[in-house]
């Protein structure tokens, strides 16, 4: 380290007991240049200090004062100045001062300076190691983070509850469960498994790595669980697709007397959104307002998303209107909500309101906007917004925007234009883009282009069974059964299985799940009786099953039988039994709703005078009096 000090005078203001440095020459200055991490050793020969009988800075420098200076440090240059005086006064031997200096460098993300200082420290304690490990973890340099941890273990220092959570979070952020298990072993070796900070970090790591069984086992074994632990576990279930278990855990948390805070409520609200359970959403809504949580941008936006994804777009708008402060994320969430509910015009109107409020759109806003145009058949509007993105708002289109445009053009049957757009784009193509093109080919029966899109998809995701199934369905629709058989053989060889279709409905304070031709429900007899009565009434109203949606080479009579007990129909029949007359029936399907079930739902809404809201993997369908909100443009 090079330290240059020239013609400096040192004074102490006794009245204020403050340290002051006065420059005796305008040509001189105090400069501290700290070496990078590659040269951590201080070279005494490079320290140019004028020799004299007495040290030039002979007065005592109070460590508390130095620490207070570091706490007020405004930046890296100021910290280096303090560092130079610490060296001059020989205060690096004071571990508290050295650690605070190390921490200040890390806070300013000057990890090169921090590592150089760390190398010079003659004495280190657990705080020193924690600062370095945490500093590298915070900037995402996990290679050095784990490298320093190895040094810590080799030096015989015992890791503590400050150091280990940084490493565990690193494993979480890298989604590296193997390293996570190694750190877990270290935790067990040093008897820190009962420490709530360490245990909460481990639960979070396992949950983010989608190993929920291990996360839950640790969670259940914790001697005491605070709000952080509960929130981590609730969020873990939601992120792994088990939103129902998240809400069960939320109920358990309240039963144990743990009071939810705003952060935990955001997690629960997000779980409700994923589950799509309206009754649960109402309870969460009442809890938020009953406890007078303020609708800030984060909680308010989460609640907009929750109500929209539970099928109640009006409640989502009510939350939006109640929010005092809105940012671009809030506006984009409301635009997106209108989009996947099929209200394209309202999405465009909300965009105009956003611009009038002075909020500028970002990339996410345009994804929401283009999606809304695509699902409402607003072709020209979509093309115009795609052009305006860069020209007027300097938002460069990414692959998600191109995917929306391919979907927009593909749904309209403009497949040649969609292909030209794909071929001309300069951003890297992903599975979402090719999937949109393949989906358009399914709608319009364009087999040659479907094969091209499917080949590109399978190069990117060779183990995704959904791509094989979609291509197989396109062949089946065209009657090319030999090609269907080839696709099925490929799936068998690759040990791939089709994702089964499921439909959920909330009733009797529980979530009921149905598969096709399901007979496991306790009320199966009543459900099939209701379905039989419905079909009789539907036939009188003019409903004819469309067997084109049965993509199997079987007789027509068999096809009709296969359509009869699709999971959507079983859920709707159960909803008619289990929900009060006149109330909406809300169901959720994990796959795209089939075309014949779409027609079936329209007829049922007409003859029963019930609103039926179907959330599938693609969007929402609102059936009322025989009409769907999507206008059959889905």
N, C-alpha and C positions, 0 to 999 in steps of 0.2 A: 504494500500500500504506500502510495506517495503522498506525503504530507508537506505542504509548503507554507511556511509561516515567515513573514518578513516584517521587521520593524513594527511589531505590535506592542502596544502598551496595555496593561491590564489594570483595571481599577475596581474598587468595591465601593458602592454607594452605601455607606453605613446606615443612613436614615431609613432606607427602604430595604436594605439587605438583599439587593438584587445585583446580579452579575452583569457587567457591562464591558464591551470590548470597543476600544476607540482606535481608529486607524491613525497612526502618526504620520503617514505619508499618503497623498492621494494616488501615488503610483503603486501602492502596495495593497494587498487584499488577503483575506483568509479563504483558502480554497481547500476543500477536502475531496480528493478523487479516490473513490473506493474501487478496488479491483473487482473484476467479474468473478463469477463462480469458478472459472477455470484457474484462477490464481488466488487461492484463499489465504496464502501465508503472507504475513507482514514481514517485509525485508527491512531490518533495522538500519542497513546501510543507506537506504533511500530516504531516511528521515533527516531532513536538513534543519537542524536546530543549532543556533549559535551557542557555542560552549562558553560558560561563564562560571565564576566561583559559586554563584547561587542560581538555581533554576529560574528561568524567566517568568514562570507562573508558580510562584512558591506558596501562594495562599491556598487555603483549604477550600475544596469545591464540595458542597453538600450534595450527597446522592439524591435526597428528596427533591432538591431544586432541579437537578438534571432530569429526573423523571418527570417533573412538572413541565419542563421545557419540551420534552418528547411528547407529552400528552397534547401540547398545544402546537406541535409541529404542523406547518402548513403544507409541506410537500417534501419531496426527496432532497432538494437542494438544502433546505433548512435542516433536515435530519443529518445530512452529511456534515454541515457546519458544526452541529452539536457533537457528532461523532469525533470530529477532529479535536475538539477540546477535551472530550473524554479520554482520548489517547494521550494527549499532552499531560493531563493530570494523573495518568496512570490508573484511571478508574475502570478500565476493562476488567480489572481483578474483582470488582464488585459485581457479583452475579446478578443482583437485582437490576442494576443499571444495564449490564450487558443484555439481559433478557428483554428489558423494555426497549432497548435500541433494536434488538433483533425483531421484536414484535412490530415496532414502528416501520421498519423497512418492509416487513411482510404486509402490513396494512396498506402501504403505498405500492404494493406489488413489485417492489424492487428486490426480487428474489436473488439476483446476482449479488447485490450488496449484502443481503442477509446471509447468503451461503458463504461469502468471503469472511464475514464477521464470525459466523459459526465455526469456520475452520481455525480461527485465531483464538477462540475461547479456550483457556487452559482448564476451566472447570465448566461442566454442563450438568444441568439437572433435568428432571422430567419436563419442566416448562420449556427449556431450550429445545428439546427434541419435539415437543408438541407444536411449538411455533413453526419450526421448519416443516414438519410433516403437514400441518394444517395449511401453511402458506402455499406449498406446492399443490396441495389438494384443491385449494380454492381457485387456482388458475388453471386447473385441469391437467397439470403435469404429473400424472400418476406414476410414470416411470421413476422419476426422482423421489416422489413421495414414498413409494414402496422401497426404493433403494436406501433411503435414509432410515426407514423402519428396520431394514435388515442390519444396518450399522448399529442401530439401537439394541437389537437383540444380541448381536455379536459382542457389544461392549458390556453386556451384563446388566444394563439398566432395565428395571422392571416397568413395562408399559402400564399406563394408568387409564382412568376413565376419561381423561382429556384427549389422549393420543389415539386410542383405539376407535372412537366414533368417526374421526376423520378418515381412517383407513376403511372402515366399514362403509361409509358413504361413498368412498371412491369405488369400491366394489359394486355398490348400488348403481352409481352413475355409469359405470362401464358394463353393467348387467353381467358381471362376472361372478357367478355363484361359486366357482371352484376356488378362486382367491378368497371369496367370502367365507367359505368353510374352513380355509386355512386360518384366517383371522379368528374365526369362532373357536378353533382349537386352542389358539393362544389365549383367548378369553377364559376358556375352561381351565387351562394350565395355571393361570395366575389367579383363579378364584374370583373373577369379576362378573360371573354370569348373573349374579343377583343385583348388580348395579343397574338402576333403572335407565340411566343414560345410555350405557352400553347395550343393554337388552333392547331398548326401544330402537336403537340404530340397527341392531341385528334383525329385528322384526321387519323394519322398513326395508332393509336390504333383501331379505328373502321374499318379501311381498313384491318388490319391484322386479325381482328376478323370476317372478311367477311361480315361486315354490311356496304356495300358501299353506300347505300342510305343516311345513317346518316353522313358518311364521306364526301360525296359530298355536302350535305346540309351545313355542317359546313364550308367546303372549299369555297362555293359560298358566304357565309355570312362574310367571313374574310374581314376586311376593307382594308388590304393590304396583298398581297401575294408575298413572295420572292421565290427564286429558290428552297429553301428547301421545302416549302409548295407544289409547283408544282411537285417536284420530288416525294414526299410522295404520292400524289394523283395519279400520273401516275403509280407509282409502285403498289399502292393498286389495281387499276383496273386490272393490268397485273396478279397479284397474285390470284385474284378472277376469272380468266378465261375470263375477258373482255378486251382482248388485243386491240381490235379495238377501244374501248373508250379511252384507253391509248394513242393511236396515234392521235386521234381527239384532246385530251387534249394537246398533245405536239404541235400540230399546233396552238391551241389557245394561248398557252404560248408564242410562237414566235410572233404571231400577236400582243400580248400585249407588245412586246418589251423586254421581259425577255430573257436574253441570256443564253442558256444552258451551264452548266459546264460539266466536265468529268463524274462526278457522275450521273448527270441527263441523260447523253448520254448512260451510261451503262444500266440504267433503261429502256430507250427507245429501245435500241438494244435488250434487253431481251424480251420486249413486241413484237417486230417485229418477233423474233424467235418463240414465242408462236403462233402468228397469221399465220405465214408462207406466208406473203404477199411480193412477190419479188419486186414489184414496190416501195412499201414503204421502203423496205430494201435498195434499190438503193438510194433513197432520203436520208436516214439516213447515208448510207455509204458516199455519197457525202458531207453531212454536217460535218461528222467527219474529212474527209481529207481536206475539204475546210477551216475548222477552225484550221487546223494543230494540232489536238489533237494527242499526242504521243501514239503509240500503246504499252502501257505497258501491263503487264501480265493480268490485270483485263479487260481492254477495249478490248485488242486484243483477248483474249479468248472468251469474249462475242460476238465479231463479227464473230469469227470462227463458233460459235454455231448458230448465226443468219443466215449466208449464207447457212450453211448446212441444217438448218431446213426450209429454204425457197426453198430448192431443188437445190441449186447451189454449188455442192461439189468443183468444180474447183475454185470458188471465195473464198471459205473457205480455201483452200490450199494456195491460193495467199496471204491471210491475214497472215496465219501461217508462210509462208516463209519471209514475211516482218517484222515480229516481231524480234527485236534484242535480247530481253531476253525472254526465255521460261522456265517455271517451269513444274513440274509434272502435274499440272492441265491443262496447255496448250497442252502438249503432249497427255494427256488422252482425251481431247476434240476432238483432230484431229483423234485419233484412233476410238473414239465413232462415229464420223461423217462418217468415212468410213464404220463402222459397220452397221449403220442403213440405209445406201445407198446400202448395199449389196456388197461392195468391200472388202471382207474378206482378200484377199491377200495383198492389199494395207495397210490394218490395221496392218497386221503382219510385213510388211516392215517398217512401221512407228515405230512400237515397237522396231525393230532392230536398227533404227536410234536413237531412244531415248536412248537406252543402250549405243550406241557408243558415244553419247554426254556426257555421265557421269551422266545422270539423272536416279535415281533409281525409279522403279515403286512402286506405293502404292496400296491400296485396290481398289480405283476407277479405276486405270489403268487396273487392272485385270478384273473388271466388264465389262469395255469397250471391252477388248480383247476377253473375253469369249462370250460376246454378238455377236461380229463380227464373231467368229467361228460358233456360233449357226445359224446365219442367212445366212451363206455362205456354210453350210454343211461341214465344216472342222472339222470332228469328232475327228480324231486322234490328230490333232493339239490342239484342245480344251482340250482333256484329258491330253495331255502333259503339257500344261500351268497350268492346275489345280493342277497337281502334283508338278510343279516347284515353285508354289507360296510360299509354306512354306519351301520346301527343299533348295531352292537357294536364295530366297528373304525375308524369314522370315515374310511373309505376311499371317496371319492366315485367312483361309476362313470364311466368314460370310454368313448369309442366302441369300444375293444377289448373291454370287458366286455359292452357291448350286442351286439357282433358275435358273441361266444360264446353269448349267450343266444338270439339269432336262429337260430344254427346248431343249438343244443340243441333248441329248439322245432320248427324246420323239419325236422330229421331225424326227429322223433317224429310228424310229420304235422300238428302243431298250427300250421298256417300262418296262420290267422286271428289267433291269439294273438300270433304273431311279428310280423304286420303292425301290430297294435295297439301293441305295444311300440315298433316303429319310429316310428309316428306320434306317440306320446306322449313320446318322449325329447327332452330339451332340449339335449343336446350336438350338435355339428355332425356330420352323417352323412358318411361317407367311402366310398371304393370297396370297402373290405373288408366293410362292413356290407351294402351292396347285393349284393355278390358272394355273401355267405352266404345271403341271401334267394333269389337267383337259383339257387344250387346246390340249395336245398331244393325249389324249383319243378321243377328237373330230375328230382329223385328221385320226386316225387309227381305230375308231369305237370300242374301248375297253370299253364296258358298265360297267362291274363289277368294274373295277378300277376307272372308271368315277364316279360311285356312292360313292366309298370310298373317293375320292378326294373332291367331292361335299359336302359330309357330314362334312368333316373337315373344308371346306370353310365356310359352313353355321353356324358352331359353332363359328367361328371367326367373321363373318360378316353376321348375320342373316337378316339384312335389306338391303343387296346389291342385287338389282333386277338382275344384270348382271349374278350372279352365277346361279340363277334359270333358266334364259334364256338359258345359255350355256348347262346346263344339259337337259333342254327341247329339245334343238336342237339336242343333241346326241340321245335322245330317238326318235325324229322325223325322223332322218336320218336312224334309224334302223327299222322304221315303227311301233314303240311301241306307238300307239296313246293314249291308255288308260293311260300310264304313263305321256304322254304329258299333258293330261287333268288334272291329279292329281297335276302336278307342277303348272299349271295355276290356279287351285283352291287354292293351297297354297299361291300363289301370291295375289290372290283376297282377301283371308282371312287376309293376312298381309298388305293389302292396298299398294302393291308394283306395280309399273308400269315400263314397259320396256322403256329404254332410247331410244328415237326416233333417227333415223339416219339422219344426215345432211351432206351436202357437200357444200364447199365454193369455189368460184373462184374470182380472182381479175381481174376486167376489167372496162374500162371507169372511172378510178380513184375511184373505189368503190369496196366494197366487196359484192358479190351476193351469197345468201344462198338458197339452194334447199333441199326440202324433197322429199320422194318417191311420185310419181304421183302428183307432185306439179303443180298447175295451177295459182299460185298467181303472178308470175313474169310478168311485163309489156310486155315482149316479148315472152310470152308462146306460142302464135300461131306460131311464127317463129321457136321456139325451137322444138316443136313437129313436125313441117314440116321437119326440119333438121334431127330429129331422124328417121322419116319415110324413108327419102332418104338413110340415113346411113344403116338402117336395110336391105333395098333392095339390096344395094351393098354388105353388109356383107354376105347375103345369097348366092349371086353369087360367093363370095370368099370362101364359104364352112363353114361359121359359123352356128352352130346349138345350140340353147339355151339349157343349161344344167339345166333341171328342178329339179335335185336333190338338188339344192341350195334353192328351195322354200320349207321351212320346215312347210308346212301346208297340211292337209288332204283334198285336193281339186282336181278337174279334171285337166288333163294335159294342156288343153287349157287355163284354168284360171291361171295356174302356169306360162305359157308363157307370158300372159298379165301382171302378177305381176312383172316379170323380166324386161319387156319392158321399164318401166319408173322409174327404180331405180334412186336415187338422183345422183349417180356418172355419169350416162348416160346423165341426163339432164344438168349437169354442163359441161360435155365434149361437148355436142351439142351446148350449149351456147358459150363455148370457141371457137368453130369453126366459129361461127358467129361474135363474138366480138373482136377477136384478129387477128392481121395481118397474112396473109398466110406465112407459113414457120417458124413462131415463136413457141416456146414451149407452151404447154397448161399445166398450173399448177393448180391442185385441191387438196383440203384438206378434208378428211372425219373424223368425230369424232369417228367412229367405224371401225372395220376391214372391208376392202373391200371384197365383196362377190366373190366367185370363178368364177361365170359366168361373172360378171362385169370385172374381171381380164382378162378373155378370150376376152370379147368384146373390151377392151382397146387395146389389142394386135392387133386385126383385124383392128380397127380404125386407129392405128398408121401406119399400112401397107398401107391401101387404101388411106389415106389422106397425107401420107408422112409428118406427124407432130410428133414431140416428145411429149409424154404425161407423165407428172410427177405426180404421185399420192402419197400423204402423208396420210396414214391412222393411226390408233391408235397404230400400231405395228412397222411400218417401211416405207421406201420410195420404190416406184416401178417406174422404168424408162422404158417406153415403146418406142421402136424405131424400125421401119421397121418390126413390128410383133414379136419382141423379148422383153422380160422383163429382167431387170438387175438381178432380184432375181433368174432367171433360174427356175422359178416355185417352188423354194425351199423357201416357205414363210408360 
